[in-house]
Amino acid sequence: MRTYACFIEAVTVANQEIYALLQNEGLNGYHHQSFEIGAGGDKSSGIDLEAEKIFIKHLRDFGTIISEESGLFPHHNQNVEIIIDPIDGSDNLLSHLPYYGTSVAYKENGTCKVAIIVNLANGDIFIKDEEHFEKGNLATTIFSPVTCNDFAKVGIFERSYCSNIVADVLKKIGLKYRSPGAFALSLAYAHEVTFVMYEGKMRTYDVEAGLLMCHDLHTFCQDDIFLVSKDKETFDKIIGFL
């Protein structure tokens, strides 16, 4: 039995509600509206704020919530922090590109204990705690352990469009990559691709949950460059050029 089963269940139910909203009702005019710049530094869209309300409704009793959109939602239990990105890749969602999701991290006394990342485009859900790392689907109750994909052909390089360093390095090495545009979600898939990279300023909303999921992989984080890879040879090759 999971130590944090109640929290995981609440996050799952919140994601199912958001997933059902998008699948059954779809986006409306409010969802496309732009609002003020949120706590994460980007303008919040209507769908960001609606997803945030759903998460707050389900998670507010567990501890202090820190959201990319509205910032801090205080709670008397100050030992618990819940870091949420209500919609990871909202530009993709609003552009009808099927790569967007949600990210939730549960921190206890400063240490991340639980991470849950969901792909709202296809229902994939990744759950990591101190005992398990599993992948399932919002439509079923069937989960299986996350394992490394030995047949991966491409990596993921987020923010490649504004790269000053990494794009040239990957070109020299000859490594193929994609830049789908949802960093937390990409970290959840790190065991399935050759590598995941990011160049730029990283925010806690983007990496908190994903880092827990990648704790067993080779990781490099320095200045504005982040690299994680399941493959030691690929990891060493990229680091050597950097």
N, C-alpha and C positions, 0 to 999 in steps of 0.2 A: 504493500500500500504506500502511495506517495505521501511524503511528509507535508507537502503543500497542496494536497488534493483539492481542498476547498477553493483556494486561489486559482488554481489551474482550471477548475470547472467554471468559475466566474468569468475568467478571461475567454474561455472557449465559448460560453453562452453569448458574451458580448460580440465576439467575432461572428458567430452564427447569425446574430441579429443584423449586423452590418452586411454580411454576405447575402442574406435574404433580401435586404433592402435593395442592394445593387442588382441582384439577379431577378427579382420579381417586379420591382417598381422602376428601377433604373434611375438615371440622373434627371433632375429637373432644373428649372431656371435658377432656383436658390443655390443649388449645389455648384453652379458655375460662377456665381458671384464672387468677387474678390473683396476681402475685408482688410482690416489693419494688419500691419506686420506683427506676426506672432512672436512668442518667446524664443523660437529657434532662429529668427532673423528673416524668415520668408513671409510673404503675404499669405494669410489664411484664406482658403476657399470655403464655400458653404458646406461642401462635403467633408472637409477637414473638421469643421466645427460640429457638424451633426454626429460624425463618428466619435468625436471627443465626448459629447454629451452621453452617448451610449456607454462608453467606457467608464465615465464618472459614475453613472447610475449603478453599474455593476461592481465597481472596485473601490468606491469611496470609504467603505467600512474597514478596509484592510490596512490603510496607512496613508501617509502624505503622498499625494500624486503630483508628479512633475510632468507637464505635458508640453509638447513642442508648440502647441497653439496658444493656450492661455496661461502657461506657466504653472505657478504653484497653487495647489489645492490643499491647505493645511489639514492636519489630523492630530488628535491628541497623542497618538502613538508615533513619536518622533524617531523611534528606532527603525521604522520601516519606510522606505521610499519606493514608489512605483513610477518608473520612467516609461512614458508612453509616447509613441509616434502614432497618432490616430489613423493617418493614412500615409504610408511610406510610398512615395512615387505618385503623389496626387496629380502632377502634370501628366503622367502617363494615363491615369484614369480619365482625366478630363479630355485627353486627346484620343481616347478609345484605344489605347495601346495596352494589351493584356499582360502587364507586369506591374503590379501594385499590391500593397498589402498593409499589414499592421505590425507593430513591434511593441512588446511589453517586457520590461525587466523588473524583477522583484529584488530589492536590496535590503538586507538586514544588517544593521550596524556597519554600514559602509561596504558590505560584500554582496555581490550579486549571487543570489541563491537559485533563482528560477528565471528562465527566458522562454518566451513564447512568441514565435514569428509566424505569420499567416500570409499566404498568397491568396488574395481575394479574387484573383482572376480564375484560378482553377480549384481553390479550396484546400490546397496543401497546408498542413499545420505542422510546425516543428516545436517540440516541447523538450526542454533541457532542464534538469534539476541535478541535485547532488548524486543521484543514483541512476538515472536513465537519460538517454537521448534518443527520442523516437520521432518518427514521421508518420502522419496519418492524413485523413481528409475530414473536413468539416461535415461531410454528408454521411460518414460512417463512424463506427466506434472501433475500427480495426487499426492498430498501430504496429509498426515494425521498427526495430533498431536502425538507426542511421549508420550506414557503412560507407566506406570510400568507393567511388566509382573508378575502377582501374582502366576503363576504356575512354575516359574523357579526352576530347580533342581540342577544346577551347577553354580559355580563362575568361574572367570578367574584369574589366577595367572601368570603374565608375569615374565619371567626370573626365573622360578622355578628351572631350571637346575643348577643355581649357588647360590641357597638360603643357607644362613647360619642360619637363624632364622625362617622365616615364614613357611617353609615347615613342620618343626616339630610341630609348633603351629597348623596348619591346620590338621595335622594327629591326634593330640591329641583330637581336637574338633570333628573330623570325618566329615569335610566338603569336598564335592567333588569339583574338579576344573579341568579346562583345561588350557593349556599354548600355545595359538595359535601363538604368536610371532609377534604381531603388536600392540604396546601399545596404540597409538592414536585411532586406530580402535576399540580396546577393550573398551576404555572409551566411545566411541559413543554408544556402546551396553550396557552400565552400567545399564540402566533402564530395560533391558530384562533378566539379569542374577542376581544371588544372591549377588555377590560382584565382584569387580575388585581390584586386589592387584598388587603391584610392589615392588621389593626389589632391590635396587641398585641406582646408580647416575641417577637422572632424568634431562633431557635436555629440554629446552624451546620448541624445535621442537616436542617433544613427548607429552607434556602436555598442551600447551597453549590453543589449540582449545578444547581438551577434558575436561579441567577444567571448561570452560564456560558451556559445556553441562551437567556437573554434579553439578551445583551450588545448586540445590534443594535437593541433596542427602546428606547422612551422610558421612563426609569426615574426614580423619586423615592423616596428613603428618608430619613426624618427622624424622630427620636424613635421612636414606636411605630407609625408609618404607612409602609406600603410600597405603591407603585403602579408597575405596568408596563403599557404599552400599545403596540400596533403603530400606533395611529392618533393622529397629532399633535393633531388637533382635539379628540378625546375626552380626551386627556391634559391639554391646556391648560385645558379646561373644568373638569375635576375639580380641578386644581391651583389654578385661579383661585378656586374656592369654598373650598378648604382655607385 
